[in-house]
Amino acid sequence: MKQKKGLENLLIPATAIAALLALWQIVCMAGLVPGYMLPSPARVFSVFISEFPTLLSHAGTTLTEAGLGLLLGVALGFVSAALMDRYVIVKKALYPILVLTQTVPPVAIAPLLVLWFSYGIAPKVVLVVLVSFFPIAIGLLEGFSSVDADMIRLMESMKAKKSQIFWHVKLPQALGPLFAGLKIAVSYAVVGAVIAEWLGGFSGLGVYMTRVKKAYAYDKMFAVIILVSLISLVLMGLVSLLQKKCMPWTRLDSE
């Protein structure tokens, strides 16, 4: 039964994607949209294969920026959530600021970051931090708030310190929201790095996209989009594997 369910979960999205690609190919072959505006999937796949070494070299830069920004974003989100959970005054002061940071589009703030930090890796990492720490902070905060109050009172009756309650009760209970936020953060990290690279740089998938856009090579732009999507899916899959390792009880529940 479990194997059958897993096969269905794989076949259904694969069928939907295949149908979408087939429709896309038919539209292109029928000439409903000019080829220079919407290249066919066959053309995009051909370019993806031929440009793969170049794409891979640029992807290394983007992944470095995304990785550094994600690590800093996770650390910042964890510290922010822990402080807001521990001190009410910090939550009242910090929570609105967290929300405000998400109302500013990354495309709008990216030019300022380039102006402040030049064209190196720093503005890309800062932008990734800004877009990735929010889901971590909010997910953890919601997880801390949803802990059973009776369990906390039980720990307090046993003379447990607040730090012990945090590490042994609150954090394990908040792992689910943490990993849910982390899945969002890893996808935001890659996209944020690409957006930051649009404004300037020497290498990276965003830099490559700006170059091929100026040449009106939209088939190459689609190839970059496919690679970014694949990277995000792989990273989300790795987060799911890490979640199963850190939360083995969820596998027992599913079985």
C-alpha positions in Angstrom: 0.0 0.0 0.0 2.8 2.4 0.9 4.7 1.6 -2.3 1.5 2.2 -4.3 0.9 5.5 -2.7 4.5 6.6 -3.3 4.1 5.6 -7.0 0.9 7.7 -7.3 2.6 10.7 -5.7 5.3 10.4 -8.4 3.1 9.7 -11.4 0.5 12.4 -10.9 2.8 15.4 -10.9 5.0 13.8 -13.7 1.8 13.4 -15.8 0.8 17.0 -15.2 4.3 18.3 -16.2 4.3 16.1 -19.3 0.9 17.4 -20.3 2.0 21.0 -19.8 5.2 20.4 -21.9 3.2 18.8 -24.6 0.8 21.7 -24.8 3.7 24.1 -24.9 5.3 22.2 -27.7 2.0 22.1 -29.7 1.6 25.9 -29.3 5.1 26.5 -30.6 4.8 24.0 -33.5 1.5 25.6 -34.5 3.2 29.0 -34.7 0.7 30.6 -32.3 3.6 32.4 -30.6 6.7 33.5 -32.5 9.7 31.3 -31.8 11.9 34.2 -30.7 9.4 35.0 -27.9 8.5 31.5 -26.8 11.1 28.8 -27.7 9.8 25.3 -27.8 10.6 22.8 -25.0 12.7 20.8 -27.5 14.7 23.9 -28.3 15.1 24.8 -24.6 16.3 21.3 -23.8 18.8 21.3 -26.6 20.2 24.6 -25.5 20.2 23.4 -21.9 22.4 20.4 -22.9 24.8 22.4 -25.1 25.1 25.2 -22.5 25.3 23.0 -19.5 29.0 23.4 -18.8 28.7 27.2 -18.9 25.5 27.1 -16.7 27.3 24.8 -14.2 30.1 27.3 -13.8 27.7 30.2 -13.2 25.6 28.0 -10.9 28.7 27.5 -8.6 28.8 31.3 -7.9 25.1 31.5 -7.3 25.1 28.5 -5.0 28.0 30.0 -3.0 26.1 33.2 -2.5 22.8 31.4 -1.7 24.6 29.0 0.7 26.3 31.8 2.7 23.2 33.9 2.8 21.1 30.9 3.8 23.4 30.0 6.7 23.4 33.6 8.0 19.6 33.8 7.4 18.9 30.6 9.4 21.1 31.8 12.2 19.5 35.2 12.3 16.0 33.7 12.1 16.8 31.3 15.0 18.2 34.0 17.2 15.3 36.3 16.4 12.6 33.7 17.1 14.3 32.6 20.4 14.6 36.2 21.6 11.0 37.0 20.7 9.8 33.9 22.5 11.8 34.6 25.6 11.1 38.3 25.9 7.7 39.8 25.2 9.1 43.3 24.8 11.5 42.0 22.1 8.6 40.4 20.2 6.5 43.6 20.3 9.5 45.6 19.0 10.9 43.2 16.5 7.9 41.5 15.0 6.6 44.6 13.1 10.1 45.2 11.8 10.3 41.6 10.5 7.0 42.1 8.7 8.1 45.4 7.2 11.2 43.8 5.8 9.0 41.5 3.7 6.9 44.3 2.3 9.9 45.7 0.3 10.4 43.8 -3.0 13.9 42.3 -3.4 14.1 43.9 -6.8 13.6 47.4 -5.2 16.3 46.9 -2.5 18.9 45.2 -4.7 20.2 48.4 -6.3 20.7 50.0 -2.9 22.7 46.9 -1.7 24.9 47.2 -4.8 25.4 50.9 -4.1 26.3 50.2 -0.5 28.4 47.0 -0.9 29.7 47.4 -4.5 29.5 44.5 -7.1 31.1 41.8 -5.1 29.5 38.9 -3.2 28.4 41.0 -0.2 25.2 42.5 -1.7 24.1 39.1 -3.0 24.6 37.5 0.4 22.8 40.3 2.2 19.8 40.0 -0.1 19.6 36.3 0.4 19.7 36.8 4.2 16.8 39.3 3.9 14.6 36.9 2.0 15.5 33.7 3.8 15.5 34.6 7.5 11.8 35.6 7.7 10.2 32.1 7.1 12.7 30.7 9.6 11.9 33.3 12.3 8.1 33.1 11.8 8.0 29.3 11.6 10.1 28.9 14.7 8.1 31.5 16.6 4.8 29.8 15.7 6.3 26.5 16.7 7.4 27.8 20.1 3.9 29.4 20.7 2.1 26.1 19.9 3.9 24.0 22.6 1.5 22.4 25.1 1.3 24.7 28.1 0.7 21.7 30.4 4.1 20.3 29.3 5.8 23.5 30.2 4.1 23.7 33.6 5.2 20.1 34.2 8.8 21.0 33.5 8.5 24.1 35.7 7.1 21.9 38.6 10.2 19.8 38.2 12.4 22.9 38.7 13.6 23.0 35.1 15.4 26.1 34.0 14.0 28.1 31.1 17.0 27.0 29.0 16.2 23.4 29.7 12.5 24.0 28.7 13.7 25.6 25.5 16.0 22.9 24.4 14.1 19.8 25.6 10.5 20.9 25.0 10.0 24.0 22.8 12.7 23.3 20.2 11.7 19.6 19.5 8.1 20.7 19.2 9.0 23.5 16.8 11.1 21.3 14.4 8.1 20.8 12.1 7.5 24.5 11.5 11.3 25.0 11.3 11.7 22.6 8.5 8.6 24.0 6.7 10.2 27.4 6.9 13.5 26.0 5.8 12.0 24.5 2.6 10.7 28.0 1.7 14.0 29.6 2.7 16.2 27.4 0.4 14.0 28.2 -2.6 14.0 31.9 -1.7 17.8 31.8 -1.3 18.5 30.7 -4.8 16.0 33.1 -6.3 17.3 36.0 -4.2 20.8 35.3 -5.3 19.8 35.4 -9.0 17.8 38.6 -8.5 20.8 40.3 -6.8 23.0 39.2 -9.7 20.8 41.0 -12.2 22.0 44.3 -10.9 25.7 43.5 -11.5 28.4 41.1 -11.0 31.1 39.1 -12.8 29.6 35.6 -12.7 26.4 33.8 -11.6 23.2 32.6 -13.2 21.7 36.1 -12.8 24.6 37.6 -14.7 24.3 35.0 -17.4 20.6 35.8 -17.7 21.2 39.5 -18.2 23.8 38.8 -20.9 21.6 36.4 -22.9 18.6 38.8 -22.5 20.5 41.6 -24.2 21.2 39.1 -27.1 17.4 38.2 -27.2 18.4 34.5 -26.6 15.3 33.6 -24.8 15.9 29.9 -25.2 19.0 30.3 -23.0 17.0 32.3 -20.4 14.5 29.4 -20.2 17.4 27.1 -19.7 18.5 29.1 -16.7 15.0 29.1 -15.3 14.9 25.3 -15.6 18.3 25.0 -13.9 17.2 27.3 -11.0 14.0 25.2 -10.6 16.0 22.0 -10.5 18.4 23.4 -7.9 15.5 24.5 -5.7 13.8 21.1 -6.0 17.1 19.3 -5.1 17.7 21.6 -2.1 14.1 21.1 -0.9 14.6 17.4 -1.2 17.7 17.6 0.9 15.8 19.5 3.5 13.2 16.8 3.5 15.9 14.1 4.1 17.4 16.2 6.9 13.9 16.5 8.4 13.5 12.7 8.4 16.8 12.3 10.1 16.1 14.9 12.8 12.4 13.9 13.3 12.4 10.0 13.0 9.1 9.9 14.9 7.3 11.5 11.8 8.3 8.4 9.8 6.8 6.1 12.4 3.6 8.1 12.4 3.3 7.9 8.6 3.8 4.1 8.7 
